[in-house]
């Protein structure tokens, strides 16, 4: 079984590989660029309250075609935001 991957890594990888641009993610999700960049860069202190962050992660995951699992709160984004394909 494959090791779960951090959402941050999947998002950054997709953007860097030009599979999807930040602008495309913004257009498809309505998530503000500053929050997408905070997720990519691991600057979690700039994210909004946990319910918003969790919703943003679910929207972004949908655009990337992955299923979010274990996202419980903003404080866990760096450690518990694993996704499975």
C-alpha positions in Angstrom: 0.0 0.0 0.0 1.3 3.5 -0.9 2.3 5.9 1.9 -0.2 8.7 2.3 1.0 12.0 1.0 0.6 15.5 2.5 -1.9 17.7 0.8 0.7 20.5 0.7 3.1 18.2 -1.3 0.3 17.1 -3.8 -0.8 20.7 -4.3 2.7 22.1 -4.8 3.6 19.2 -7.1 0.6 19.7 -9.3 1.2 23.4 -9.6 5.0 23.0 -10.3 4.3 20.3 -12.9 1.9 22.7 -14.6 -0.8 20.1 -14.4 -3.0 22.8 -13.1 -2.2 26.5 -12.4 -3.0 28.4 -9.3 -5.3 30.6 -11.4 -7.2 27.6 -12.6 -7.6 26.4 -9.0 -8.8 29.8 -8.0 -11.3 29.9 -10.9 -12.6 26.4 -10.1 -12.9 26.8 -6.4 -13.2 30.4 -5.5 -10.5 30.0 -2.9 -8.5 33.2 -2.6 -4.9 33.1 -4.0 -3.4 34.0 -0.6 -4.8 30.9 1.0 -3.8 28.6 -1.9 -0.2 30.0 -1.7 -0.2 29.6 2.1 -1.1 25.9 1.7 1.6 25.5 -1.0 4.3 27.2 1.0 3.3 25.7 4.4 2.5 29.2 5.9 -0.4 27.8 7.9 -0.6 30.9 10.2 -2.1 32.8 7.3 -5.0 30.5 6.8 -8.5 31.4 8.0 -10.4 29.6 10.8 -10.4 25.8 10.7 -13.9 25.3 9.1 -12.9 27.5 6.2 -9.6 25.9 5.8 -11.1 22.4 5.8 -13.7 23.5 3.1 -10.9 25.1 1.0 -8.9 21.9 1.2 -11.9 19.8 0.1 -12.6 22.1 -2.8 -8.9 22.1 -4.0 -8.7 18.3 -3.5 -11.7 18.0 -5.8 -10.1 20.0 -8.5 -6.9 17.9 -8.2 -8.9 14.7 -8.3 -7.9 13.4 -4.9 -9.9 12.5 -1.8 -9.1 14.5 1.4 -8.8 12.3 4.5 -8.0 13.2 8.1 -8.3 17.0 7.8 -9.5 17.9 11.3 -8.4 21.5 12.0 -6.2 24.3 10.9 -3.6 23.3 13.5 -3.4 19.8 11.9 -3.0 21.0 8.3 0.7 20.4 8.3 0.5 17.0 9.9 -2.9 15.4 9.2 -3.9 16.6 5.8 -3.2 13.3 4.1 -4.9 12.5 0.8 -5.5 9.2 -0.9 -5.9 8.9 -4.7 
